Amino acid sequence: MTRSTVRGCGGAANVSTTMMTAEPMIARGAHYTALLDTIDHRGATKLHAREREQLLEAADALLFGEPDSERTVRSAEVLIEALETFERWSVESCAQLREHLYGCGAPTGGS
């Protein structure tokens, strides 16, 4: 046998395929955690509870591939833009929010 396999309830699964699909999810999870850290560290006094929920709903929608993710993410983008425009958050902090929010989504395009 030339390929490593793992036997589970559903039969054999290719380990390299499993690792290829697990790695993007690990990176997406890391972005989710970083988003939480950014919100909790910088946003504790600068975000209203509903704003925090709005950002997390968008991150959840991207992370789990929810069908309404476009609408939810657009709403979060508008919020981040307002935080920046009204100088409630710095340009750098808003850039971090965007990076981590978008990082929660599935990679697009081919490799």
N, C-alpha and C positions, 0 to 999 in steps of 0.2 A: 504494500500500500504506500503510495507516494505522498499522499496528503494526510495531514492530521485531521481526525474527526472526533467529535464528541457525541456520545450516544445519550439521548434524552428520551422523553416520553414520545416525541414525534419522530424518532429515528435518528439518522446521522445528520449532523450539521457541520459544514466546513468551518474550521476555526478561523482561517484567514478571512473569510467572508464576514464572520461574526465580528472580528476585530475591525474590519474596514467600516462596518456600520456602527460599531460602538464608539470609535474615535470621534466622529463628528458630534455625537450626542454628549460625550464627555466635555468637549469644547463648548457646546451650547449650554450645558449645565454650569460650567465655569463662568460663562458670561452672565447667567442668571444669578449666581452667587455674588459676582462682582457688582451687578446692578443692585441687589439687596444691600450690599455693603455701602455702595455709594449713596443710596437713598437713606440708609440708617445713619451713616456718618455725617453727611452734609445736609440731609434733608429733615432731620429730626425737628428742627426749629423753623425750617423754611418751606415745608410742604404741609398742606392741609391733609387730613386723613383721606378725603375723597381723591385727592391728587395722587397720593401714594398708591391707593387701590387702583386707580386708572392706569398707572405705569405697570403695576404688577399684573393686571388683567391682560395688558398688551403683551407682556413678556410670556405669560402663561399661554396665550393664544398662539404665539410664535413657537414656543417650545413644544407644544403638543399638537401643532398643525391644525388648529381649530378652523372651521370653515369661515367664520366671521373675522379672521385675523386682520384682513386689510382695513376694515372699518375701525377696529379696536386700535390698531397700530397708528392709523392716521390721527385718531383722537389723541393718542399719546404724543405724536409728533407736534400737534398743535399746542399741547400743554408745554412741552419742552421749549418750543419757540417762544411762548408767552413768558416762561420763567426767565429766558435769556433777554427778551425784549424789555421787560419791566425790571431787569437787573435784580431779580430775586435770587438767581443763581448766576455764577460767572460763566463766561463763554467756555472756559475749559471744563467746568463741571457739566455743562450741558452737552459738550462733545463726548464726555465719558458716558453720560446717560444714553446718548444715541448709539455709541459704539457697543455698549453692553446690551441695549435693547435689541438692536439689529443682529447681534451675535447669538441671540436666543433662537433665531430662525434657522431653518434648514438651508444649507448652502445652495446657491443657485448657479446655473450654468454647468457646463461639462468640464471634465479635466482631461 
